[in-house]
Amino acid sequence: MKKVLLGVVLALLAGCSPWLEIQQVNLGMAKAEVIQQMGKPTSASGAGNEEYLWYVPANAFWQKYYVRLLNGKVESYGLLEPKPTSQPQ
């Protein structure tokens, strides 16, 4: 019984964390290293020497993570936060 309860708790906890390895990304990493670590991005955008890799976790589809590359190296990364809506005064 304890093993079943432990299994249920672990399954619930695993469902709460994104299936992305964003914490493994470091500034200065090459694009190939990012893709090796995190997998193929959901989408990509950019122009010139600037590129964004976009990732959406399978278990948290409402979240969007970005990796910003400048000259092929990680310049910044993180969770894309929604813009706050302004309140009428």
N, C-alpha and C positions, 0 to 999 in steps of 0.2 A: 504494500500500500504506500509506503514511504517513497519507494522508487517511482511509482506512478505520479504521486503528487510532485516530486522533484522534477520529473519530466515535463509535467504541465507548466510548472513555474518557469522552467528554462525555455520552453517553447514560447510562452508569453513574453518573456524578456527579450528573446531573440527577435520577435516580431516588432518590438519597439525601436530597435536600432536600425539605421539605414544599412543596406548591404553594399555600401561604398567604402572604399579605403581612403577617404579624403584626408584622414589624419596622417596617412603615409606620404602625402605630397609635401614637398619642401620647396622653398624659394630657390630658383636657379636650376631646378630639374629640367631636363630636356623633354620635349614633347613625347618622344618615344618611351621615355621612362614613365611618364604619367600614364600613357595608354597601357603600358605593361602592368602598372600597378592597379589602375582603376578599370581597365577594359576600354572597349570602344565607346566613345561618347554618344549620348542620345542624339546630339546635333552639334554643329560647329558653325561659327560665324567669324567675321572679321575682314580686314582689308590691309594691304601693305604688310608691315612687319608686326601687326597686332592680330591676335587670334584668340577666340574664346571657345573653350570646350565646355559643353553643357551636359550635365548628368542628372538623371531623374531616378531615384531609387525605386526598385520594383515594389517594395513594401511601404513606400511613403511617396506615392505619386504626386502629392500636393507640394512636395519640396523640390527645389531646383538648386543644384550646386554648379558653380562655375570654376573654371581654371583659366586665368588670363595669361596668355603667352605673349612675350615681347621678344622679337628676334629669336623665336624658337625656344625660349626659356621661361619658366614660371615666374611671373611678376607678382601675381596675387591669386588667391583662391578662397573659396568659402561658400557658405549658404547664401543664396540670393534672398534677401529680405524683402517682403512686400512693402511698397510705398504706403506710408500712413495716409489715410483719408482725412481731409480737412473737415472740421466740424463747423457747421454754419453758426455764425455769432448772432 
